[in-house]
Amino acid sequence: MSIHQDIIKNRRLVKAGIVLGYAGAVALTIIRFANTDPATIGESFGSLALGLALATPATLATLSLDRRPTLLPAAAIAAVVTTVAATVLLPFALITAFIWYRAWTERPVAATTSATRKVARLGLGLMLLISMLTLFVHVDPVCIQRLADGTERRVEATSRGFDSGWAFGSVGTTSSHSSIGVDVPEEVCTSDTIVLGEALASLALIAIVLEMGRRWPQGLRTADGAAPADAAQDPGLLSAETT
């Protein structure tokens, strides 16, 4: 198999991981929007922020196809980081991370990565982790009563045994449903509701990660510090790398 065919095969592998990554992010975002109860503007923006965070690894992998191959390991790291949102993501994250890691290690043109760029890749993963934790590190409980006439009213969550405060290391939420009486057939309490400030802060961090990926240096250096000879001598290879 020629180097040109190897490049095409490698890019198809990356794209397969991208499709899987985006599909998982879209599916889980739809599920979260559908199960947000009670719905608030903060929860809506929080679901959007979480969806964008889950889609960030696939976006970084997409950017790597534009002559940024050293960004691909960052996409794999970011995929593993997203499992902090829910353990159900673990199998999908490991599969996409493995696909991108394999695509990186099986590149037809071997390359070395500087220590600075390796640290930068870890930094992207850490920033993505912080963007997701930002949504959940402060517990903001809320209780909504749904009255018999169809209207809703908010009651103090503390009166129902829910406390507010910082909860580092916890990204889960719990809900409680009950009936108060004929006039209040349903009361819904959620122990951790995402507020607008948390959602906006998370979105800002995600935007920084994506902008850093967009500004990631293009090009590839081989172990001796020179540009790959095969791409320099064969314009067709360079074309395959950029399409």
C-alpha positions in Angstrom: 0.0 0.0 0.0 1.4 3.4 -1.0 1.8 6.3 1.4 -1.0 8.1 -0.3 -3.4 5.2 0.4 -2.1 5.1 4.0 -3.0 8.7 4.4 -6.5 8.2 3.0 -7.0 5.2 5.3 -5.8 7.2 8.3 -8.1 10.1 7.6 -11.1 7.8 7.3 -10.2 6.3 10.7 -10.2 9.8 12.2 -13.5 10.7 10.5 -15.1 7.5 11.9 -14.3 8.7 15.4 -15.6 12.1 14.6 -19.0 10.7 13.5 -19.2 8.5 16.6 -18.3 11.4 18.8 -20.8 13.8 17.4 -23.5 11.2 17.4 -23.0 10.5 21.1 -23.0 14.2 22.0 -26.2 14.9 20.1 -28.0 11.9 21.5 -27.1 12.7 25.1 -27.9 16.4 24.7 -31.4 15.5 23.4 -31.9 13.2 26.3 -30.8 15.8 28.8 -33.1 18.5 27.3 -36.0 16.0 27.4 -35.4 15.1 31.0 -34.7 18.6 32.4 -37.3 19.0 35.1 -38.0 21.6 36.3 -36.9 23.5 33.2 -35.2 26.9 33.8 -33.1 29.2 31.6 -30.1 28.1 33.5 -30.8 24.4 32.9 -31.5 25.0 29.2 -28.1 26.8 28.8 -26.5 24.2 31.0 -27.8 21.4 28.7 -26.4 23.4 25.7 -23.0 23.8 27.5 -22.8 20.2 28.4 -23.7 19.2 24.8 -21.0 21.5 23.4 -18.5 20.0 25.9 -19.4 16.5 24.8 -18.9 17.6 21.1 -15.6 19.3 21.8 -13.4 16.1 21.3 -14.9 15.5 17.9 -14.5 19.2 17.0 -10.8 19.0 17.9 -10.4 15.9 15.8 -12.0 17.7 12.9 -9.6 20.6 13.3 -6.7 18.1 13.3 -7.6 17.1 9.7 -6.6 20.6 8.6 -2.9 20.0 8.8 -2.9 19.8 12.6 -2.1 16.1 13.2 -0.5 16.9 16.6 -4.0 18.0 17.8 -5.4 14.5 17.5 -4.0 13.2 20.8 -5.7 16.2 22.5 -9.0 15.0 21.0 -8.4 11.5 22.5 -7.6 13.0 25.9 -10.7 15.2 25.7 -12.9 12.2 24.9 -11.8 10.5 28.1 -12.3 13.7 30.1 -16.0 13.8 29.0 -16.7 10.7 31.1 -16.8 12.9 34.2 -20.3 14.0 33.0 -21.7 10.5 33.2 -20.3 7.0 33.5 -22.6 5.9 30.7 -20.2 7.8 28.4 -17.2 5.6 29.3 -17.6 2.9 26.6 -18.2 5.5 23.8 -15.4 7.7 25.0 -12.9 4.9 25.2 -13.8 3.7 21.7 -13.4 7.2 20.1 -10.2 7.8 22.1 -8.8 4.5 20.9 -9.7 5.2 17.3 -7.9 8.6 17.4 -4.9 7.3 19.3 -4.6 4.5 16.7 -4.9 7.0 13.9 -2.1 9.1 15.5 0.3 6.2 16.1 -0.3 4.7 12.7 0.4 7.8 10.7 2.4 7.0 7.6 4.8 9.9 8.5 6.2 9.5 12.0 6.6 12.7 14.0 7.8 13.9 17.3 5.9 16.4 19.5 7.6 19.1 21.6 7.3 19.1 25.4 5.4 22.4 25.1 2.8 21.0 22.8 2.4 17.9 24.9 1.7 20.1 27.9 -0.7 22.2 25.8 -2.7 19.1 24.9 -3.1 18.2 28.5 -4.1 21.8 29.2 -6.9 21.5 26.7 -8.2 18.4 28.4 -7.9 20.0 31.8 -9.8 23.1 30.6 -12.6 21.0 29.2 -12.8 19.1 32.5 -13.1 22.4 34.4 -15.8 23.6 31.9 -18.0 20.6 32.8 -17.3 20.7 36.6 -18.3 24.4 36.5 -21.9 23.3 35.8 -22.1 21.2 39.0 -19.6 22.2 41.7 -22.2 24.6 43.3 -25.4 22.9 44.3 -28.4 25.0 43.6 -31.6 23.1 44.6 -35.0 24.1 43.4 -38.6 22.9 44.1 -41.5 23.6 41.9 -45.2 22.9 42.8 -47.6 22.2 40.0 -51.0 23.3 41.1 -54.4 21.8 40.2 -55.2 24.8 37.9 -52.1 24.2 35.8 -50.0 27.0 37.2 -46.6 26.5 38.9 -45.0 28.1 41.9 -41.5 27.9 43.3 -41.0 27.0 47.0 -37.8 27.1 49.2 -35.8 23.9 48.6 -34.3 24.2 52.1 -37.8 23.6 53.5 -37.7 20.2 51.8 -34.4 19.2 53.1 -32.2 20.3 50.2 -29.1 22.3 51.1 -27.2 24.8 48.9 -23.4 25.1 48.7 -20.2 23.9 47.1 -20.0 20.2 46.3 -16.6 19.6 44.6 -16.3 16.1 43.1 -20.0 15.6 42.6 -21.5 16.1 39.2 -24.7 14.1 39.7 -28.3 15.4 40.5 -31.2 13.8 42.3 -34.8 14.6 42.1 -37.8 14.0 44.3 -41.5 13.8 43.2 -44.4 14.0 45.6 -48.0 15.0 46.0 -49.0 17.6 48.6 -52.7 17.4 48.3 -55.7 18.1 46.1 -54.6 21.7 45.4 -51.0 20.6 44.7 -51.0 17.3 42.9 -47.3 17.3 42.2 -44.2 18.8 43.6 -40.8 18.3 41.9 -37.5 19.0 43.7 -34.1 18.8 42.1 -31.0 18.8 44.3 -28.7 20.5 41.8 -30.1 22.9 39.2 -27.7 24.6 36.8 -28.0 28.4 37.1 -27.3 30.8 34.3 -24.0 32.0 35.7 -22.6 28.4 35.8 -23.8 27.8 32.2 -22.3 31.0 30.9 -19.0 30.3 32.6 -18.9 26.8 31.2 -19.7 28.1 27.7 -16.9 30.6 27.9 -14.3 27.9 28.9 -15.5 25.7 26.0 -15.1 28.6 23.6 -11.5 29.1 24.8 -10.8 25.4 24.2 -12.2 25.5 20.7 -10.4 28.8 19.9 -7.1 27.2 21.1 -7.8 24.3 18.8 -8.5 26.6 15.9 -5.2 28.4 16.5 -3.2 25.2 17.0 -0.1 25.4 14.7 -0.4 23.7 11.4 2.3 21.5 10.0 4.3 18.5 11.2 7.9 18.0 12.1 9.7 14.7 11.9 12.1 13.4 14.5 15.1 15.2 12.8 13.2 18.6 12.9 12.6 18.8 9.2 9.4 18.8 7.3 8.3 15.4 6.0 10.2 14.7 2.8 7.4 12.7 1.2 4.8 15.5 1.5 7.4 18.1 0.3 8.3 16.0 -2.7 4.8 14.9 -3.6 2.2 17.6 -3.8 -0.4 14.9 -4.1 0.3 13.8 -0.5 -0.1 17.3 0.8 -3.4 17.6 -1.0 -4.6 14.3 0.5 -3.7 15.7 4.0 -5.7 18.9 3.5 -8.9 17.5 1.9 
